[in-house]
């Protein structure tokens, strides 16, 4: 049974995820810095794969994010690239060379750990100099490079401190300096801002983005924070349950989510369970709908972002136009979020500055091209399993 | 007016003063059990011991005359200085051997045994459950003239008749004391190694350090204090021991502990025994002071 599964998943080496068209890549002509080929990882004692048959290409100079909730396999993926974990199946290629089984210290990859992992008995300068010392860099060269690395993260003057004498944000900067000083080909960041408070996090986001542009090193950034991922990345992979749900540019992912999971995980979305009635017409409960294109299947899920829904008189004339009743109103500061009850469906719309109260009549609508048909999450997994059976 | 009064009453629990801090007498009562413990079990016995060592022995009875006679006599005596040197040597060598065995053992257990490491650690310290005397007798059975080792060597034909070289010597004492000290050093080394988070190993490997260099630059500096403490415990244990030399040491394996026993027992010379005891404590403290130089670590493992 198990071997049959392994074989079939090896044969179907097509990407494990329902990917959208590949987005335009910066520097897509060179060999990928990182390539994962059919990588799976099952931890000893676990019966579910943490990462399942994953394919991934990361290009030179890219800021690539892996986004997912805890247990989605994003950290496992990162640890396999760093070499801390070995894939159960598949290959990890660095710069086109198979690095599967190569220990971490022989990889031209550096990691910024979530808990910084600065050596507590070494002063800041010794911590930052450590990779150079291990690489056998001449002594005379180490000192200016440490100074340069610390200056780059605005930590000049902290050379003689011990890690426990620094604040969280300062430790983070030192960890960053230590990871960058060896000028690696690839920098892995494992939720580096997770332990910082909001203000500091925003500040560090800018520092990171700046640094990446300055040094031109490929960054792989693992996070569970969709805001960070959208703001920073050239491309991002959304992971769920060991699979890549979607791999695309931030705008692509936001505007055209591939699955209901992506639509719900990133931003807010109205997900309507629809059934096709004829051609590009469909029905969600009692709501009739006009679609931009004919759906491939009879039953499908439609995702509509609240901000693409036009509220008020402007919505008249749109193919999808409804009159409904306001259910609840949430005041969010910069705008108001209105729950509307339309037939047996409840939708979220953005009301801007208009004031509605529960029970008020409201009209709204959207143009068909704003609604995206998404696959049910895990549908391809089920397909794969039914193939195996 | 009435309403204001109600509000005031409602506020009362909040504005009420906190409970008073304990009075000095109460504080004293709280710490008194600890003070009593220290006084009766630490200070008084040592005062007695030191007093005895400064009194004079007159044919088995103690004359309360203060002098340093016992000490000057001890250090003038060849037997004592030889024994002191030998005891220091035996204790240092066996504790060092125990550390050289226990620390790598603890390193392997912590880094390679994964979730079985607690089990492995318990297996290693389980000998502590067995009576001390039984463990020494076990060594006698192994190393004795008609022991397991001789039997084995005879059966494979390496020797023709049982050898007496294995027992009743300084080496035998060192072997037995090493064995006695291992679990203690192991426990201390294991605790300090186990406290080093896994991500330090990973961060070091990530920075390009091999396992050996990770050990040398990161793990050893962080665990050295724990090893030093283990070494100190092992040293104190082996330095004052008298059971092991008495059982497996023979004449050439005699240690200071044996003559303490003699002085308080057959020789009935308590002041002299006390003086030797004080010397043992002083030597122990000296080694502890030296070892404490290695326990200093400015860092905090978070």
Interface residues (C-beta under 8 A of the other chain):
Chain A: X82 X83 X84 X103 X104 X105 X106 X109 X110 X111 X113 X115 X117 X118 X119 X120 X121 X122 X130 X131 X134 X135 X162 X163 X164 X178 X179 X182
Chain B: X197 X199 X200 X202 X203 X204 X205 X206 X207 X208 X209 X210 X213 X217 X218 X221 X222 X297 X298 X299 X300 X301 X302
